[in-house]
Amino acid sequence: MANTITAIIVGAGHRALLYASYALQHPDRLKIVGVADPDPIRRQKTAQLHGFGQEMCFESAQALAQHPKLADAIINGTMDTQHVETAIPLLERGYDMLLEKPFAVNEAEMWKLQKTAKETGRKVMICHVLRYAPFYVAIKERLLSGEIGDIINIQATEHVSYHHLAVSFVRGKWGNEEKCGAPMLLAKCCHDMDLLMWLKSGIQPHLISSFGSDFQFDPAKKPAGAGKRCMVDCKIEEQCLYSAKKHYIDHPDRWAFYVWDCLEHLEHPTIEDKIRSLQTNNIHGRCVWDCEHTVVDHQSTMIQFEDFSTATLNMIGGTAKPERNIHIIGTKGEIKGVFDDSIFTVRKIDTTSESGWSEEVVDLAIGGDKSGVTGSHGGGDLRLVEDFVQVLQGEQPSISCTNINDSINGHLAVFCAEKARKGGTLFTMPRLG
Ligand SMILES: NC(=O)c1ccc[n+]([C@@H]2O[C@H](COP(=O)([O-])OP(=O)(O)OC[C@H]3O[C@@H](n4cnc5c(N)ncnc54)[C@H](O)[C@@H]3O)[C@@H](O)[C@H]2O)c1
């Protein structure tokens, strides 16, 4: 029987604890034996949940790295700008690592981390959870089988719902690029960019262009009568689609791990505690036009690969329903599907049929798989942890495996797209008339 892998959580936030829940379901495969986090409440809760003592609680990644190696691996769920600074000393200490995306926020630190991984010989897997979602795995298998031939073009679309956009990319942690270090394309769409690279099976992207802007939340567009806090001084709260009351009091469980993390010190916060926090110091109580919002809310990116195939990635924030669409067109057929519905169609050129094509609809019927036992991201979260554990146990990695070298292309494509968006060379159409 394979040995149990031991791991220490570094950054005991929402993501790392979600990955660590795999250990509670499969204690024979993964055991969490320690935590490093500056927050004493999070350290204590993690130690209680996983059953280890104070001696295995550390105040930071850097403090943990002062000790000799205490486990096989690290689950690194720190925030974006801390990934490289927390990862390097621990890789040098000899730990393998499951590292959250984006694993670096700029090119220089990306190469620095890759160099350390290479020099130390440690395994670093990046949390590109969508590669593990059964929907994308099934599509990847179809591509590998050669059914639709060589890929000519991929069209990927990501619709970020209005409530997700507001909680994460307007009011929340990723709304201001200067503070969080990550533009929207990196924070939200590095998964989608990674998927494009993975589906193209390692063929290098060559040319990239990108456009995007803050169409909706520019402070200049603040409606008359809007205040600073929805539940304090706003005259249009009742009509506003982005009212904090409507988002977080009428739906108190939606995005609870972001909205109520400032109340973590309370055992069972009441609705009155929540209202008071939105009225006072909770960042999610702010007017969406008064959040120092600097990231885009929509962005279109176009890529040409070295084999002259092309891809587009359209991210649009503020939609009614969250949805990822993919359409892959090959020389023999095409695959078209909606991730959130878990359904895709494989359509092939069929010279014998009257219509000219044949069609197969694949319904993975994994609706219930999107949360709970296999975590979120269409079932990808905990499948990723399972693969990480298996790789550490010496087994063959799955086709989804996200070692750091595989993840470079996607991140690099994002950095180039951002350079293009912020000031690349463009041709301006001459005005008519
Ligand atoms: N894979 C995905 O689909 C996905 C989805 C959402 C977020 N993320 C990424 O996951 C990461 C974590 O997000 P989160 O919302 O869980 O964050 P979080 O803020 O809840 O947790 C981060 C934790 O790191 C701790 N920390 C700070 N400095 C530290 C240090 N020096 N050493 C150890 N710990 C330290 C903080 O105290 C905090 O508890 C981010 O990079 C985010 O972009 C990934």
Ligand as a Chemical Component Dictionary entry (heavy atoms), coordinates in Angstrom:
data_LIG
# 
_chem_comp.id                   LIG 
_chem_comp.type                 NON-POLYMER 
_chem_comp.pdbx_formal_charge   0 
_chem_comp.three_letter_code    LIG 
# 
loop_
_chem_comp_atom.comp_id 
_chem_comp_atom.atom_id 
_chem_comp_atom.alt_atom_id 
_chem_comp_atom.type_symbol 
_chem_comp_atom.charge 
_chem_comp_atom.model_Cartn_x 
_chem_comp_atom.model_Cartn_y 
_chem_comp_atom.model_Cartn_z 
_chem_comp_atom.pdbx_ordinal 
LIG N1  N1  N 0  -7.265 27.817 -7.871 1  
LIG C1  C1  C 0  -8.316 28.616 -7.853 2  
LIG O1  O1  O 0  -9.262 28.417 -8.594 3  
LIG C2  C2  C 0  -8.363 29.800 -6.921 4  
LIG C3  C3  C 0  -9.589 30.393 -6.571 5  
LIG C4  C4  C 0  -9.574 31.475 -5.691 6  
LIG C5  C5  C 0  -8.368 31.959 -5.216 7  
LIG N2  N2  N 1  -7.193 31.369 -5.611 8  
LIG C6  C6  C 0  -5.886 31.837 -5.125 9  
LIG O2  O2  O 0  -5.663 31.223 -3.859 10 
LIG C7  C7  C 0  -4.783 32.051 -3.079 11 
LIG C8  C8  C 0  -5.338 32.191 -1.683 12 
LIG O3  O3  O 0  -6.596 32.821 -1.703 13 
LIG P1  P1  P 0  -7.486 32.859 -0.384 14 
LIG O4  O4  O 0  -8.712 33.607 -0.715 15 
LIG O5  O5  O -1 -7.580 31.487 0.184  16 
LIG O6  O6  O 0  -6.536 33.760 0.532  17 
LIG P2  P2  P 0  -6.659 34.114 2.100  18 
LIG O7  O7  O 0  -6.348 35.572 2.208  19 
LIG O8  O8  O 0  -7.948 33.611 2.647  20 
LIG O9  O9  O 0  -5.483 33.272 2.752  21 
LIG C9  C9  C 0  -4.139 33.638 2.668  22 
LIG C10 C10 C 0  -3.518 33.341 4.034  23 
LIG O10 O10 O 0  -2.088 33.535 3.931  24 
LIG C11 C11 C 0  -1.671 34.006 5.207  25 
LIG N3  N3  N 0  -0.310 34.565 5.096  26 
LIG C12 C12 C 0  0.046  35.858 4.863  27 
LIG N4  N4  N 0  1.398  35.959 4.881  28 
LIG C13 C13 C 0  1.906  34.718 5.137  29 
LIG C14 C14 C 0  3.219  34.204 5.305  30 
LIG N5  N5  N 0  4.312  34.973 5.169  31 
LIG N6  N6  N 0  3.361  32.886 5.592  32 
LIG C15 C15 C 0  2.269  32.089 5.734  33 
LIG N7  N7  N 0  0.996  32.533 5.591  34 
LIG C16 C16 C 0  0.811  33.830 5.286  35 
LIG C17 C17 C 0  -2.757 35.007 5.592  36 
LIG O11 O11 O 0  -2.759 35.300 6.969  37 
LIG C18 C18 C 0  -4.017 34.248 5.151  38 
LIG O12 O12 O 0  -4.570 33.481 6.196  39 
LIG C19 C19 C 0  -4.644 33.363 -3.849 40 
LIG O13 O13 O 0  -3.414 33.384 -4.519 41 
LIG C20 C20 C 0  -5.782 33.313 -4.848 42 
LIG O14 O14 O 0  -5.507 34.028 -6.029 43 
LIG C21 C21 C 0  -7.191 30.300 -6.424 44 
# 
loop_
_chem_comp_bond.comp_id 
_chem_comp_bond.atom_id_1 
_chem_comp_bond.atom_id_2 
_chem_comp_bond.value_order 
_chem_comp_bond.pdbx_ordinal 
LIG N1  C1  SING 1  
LIG C1  O1  DOUB 2  
LIG C1  C2  SING 3  
LIG C2  C3  SING 4  
LIG C2  C21 DOUB 5  
LIG C3  C4  DOUB 6  
LIG C4  C5  SING 7  
LIG C5  N2  DOUB 8  
LIG N2  C6  SING 9  
LIG N2  C21 SING 10 
LIG C6  O2  SING 11 
LIG C6  C20 SING 12 
LIG O2  C7  SING 13 
LIG C7  C8  SING 14 
LIG C7  C19 SING 15 
LIG C8  O3  SING 16 
LIG O3  P1  SING 17 
LIG P1  O4  DOUB 18 
LIG P1  O5  SING 19 
LIG P1  O6  SING 20 
LIG O6  P2  SING 21 
LIG P2  O7  DOUB 22 
LIG P2  O8  SING 23 
LIG P2  O9  SING 24 
LIG O9  C9  SING 25 
LIG C9  C10 SING 26 
LIG C10 O10 SING 27 
LIG C10 C18 SING 28 
LIG O10 C11 SING 29 
LIG C11 N3  SING 30 
LIG C11 C17 SING 31 
LIG N3  C12 SING 32 
LIG N3  C16 SING 33 
LIG C12 N4  DOUB 34 
LIG N4  C13 SING 35 
LIG C13 C14 SING 36 
LIG C13 C16 DOUB 37 
LIG C14 N5  SING 38 
LIG C14 N6  DOUB 39 
LIG N6  C15 SING 40 
LIG C15 N7  DOUB 41 
LIG N7  C16 SING 42 
LIG C17 O11 SING 43 
LIG C17 C18 SING 44 
LIG C18 O12 SING 45 
LIG C19 O13 SING 46 
LIG C19 C20 SING 47 
LIG C20 O14 SING 48 
# 
